[in-house]
Amino acid sequence: MFSFLFQRSSAEEHVARYVIREHDGGRSLDEILKDKYVQNRLTPEQQRRLLDRPEIIEGISGDMLEATKASIAAS
């Protein structure tokens, strides 16, 4: 009935792939999340949700992920 509440947007899918690709290229997660590409497509809430995605968690070290979550929460 409320399954639409848990669906991910296609923007989130695209940004998740972008974040992984850029991080694999050597950029920091914090730097990637400040990109206009990310900022123009996701709200701060969507950015926080992005950091909970399994593929993001798998691709990025835990310490870096926690520090980035904290910096988003502070904004």
C-alpha positions in Angstrom: 0.0 0.0 0.0 2.7 2.5 0.9 5.5 0.9 -1.2 6.0 4.2 -3.0 7.5 5.6 0.2 10.4 3.2 -0.1 11.1 3.4 -3.8 14.3 5.1 -4.9 14.2 7.8 -7.5 16.0 7.4 -10.8 18.0 10.5 -9.8 19.3 8.6 -6.7 20.2 5.7 -8.9 22.2 7.9 -11.3 23.9 9.8 -8.5 24.8 6.6 -6.7 26.6 5.3 -9.9 28.2 8.7 -10.3 29.5 8.7 -6.7 31.0 5.2 -7.0 32.6 6.0 -10.4 34.1 9.2 -9.1 35.3 7.6 -5.9 36.9 4.8 -7.8 38.7 7.5 -9.8 40.3 8.7 -6.6 38.1 11.6 -5.5 37.0 11.9 -1.8 33.4 11.3 -0.9 33.0 14.8 0.6 34.3 16.4 -2.6 32.0 14.4 -4.8 28.9 15.3 -2.7 29.7 19.0 -3.1 29.6 18.6 -6.9 26.9 20.6 -8.7 25.8 17.4 -10.3 24.9 15.9 -6.9 23.6 19.1 -5.4 21.3 19.8 -8.3 19.8 16.4 -8.2 19.4 15.4 -4.6 18.1 17.1 -1.5 20.1 16.9 1.7 17.7 14.1 2.9 18.3 12.2 -0.4 22.1 12.6 0.0 21.9 11.1 3.5 19.8 8.2 2.2 22.3 7.8 -0.6 25.0 7.1 2.0 23.0 4.2 3.4 22.8 2.3 0.1 24.6 -1.0 0.1 26.6 -0.3 -3.0 27.9 3.0 -1.6 28.7 1.4 1.8 30.6 -1.4 0.0 32.5 0.9 -2.3 33.6 3.4 0.4 35.5 2.9 3.6 33.4 3.1 6.8 35.3 5.9 8.5 35.0 8.1 5.5 31.3 7.3 5.2 30.6 8.3 8.9 32.6 11.5 8.6 30.6 12.5 5.5 27.3 11.7 7.1 28.2 13.9 10.0 29.1 16.8 7.7 25.8 16.5 5.8 23.9 16.5 9.1 25.7 19.7 10.1 24.6 21.5 6.9 
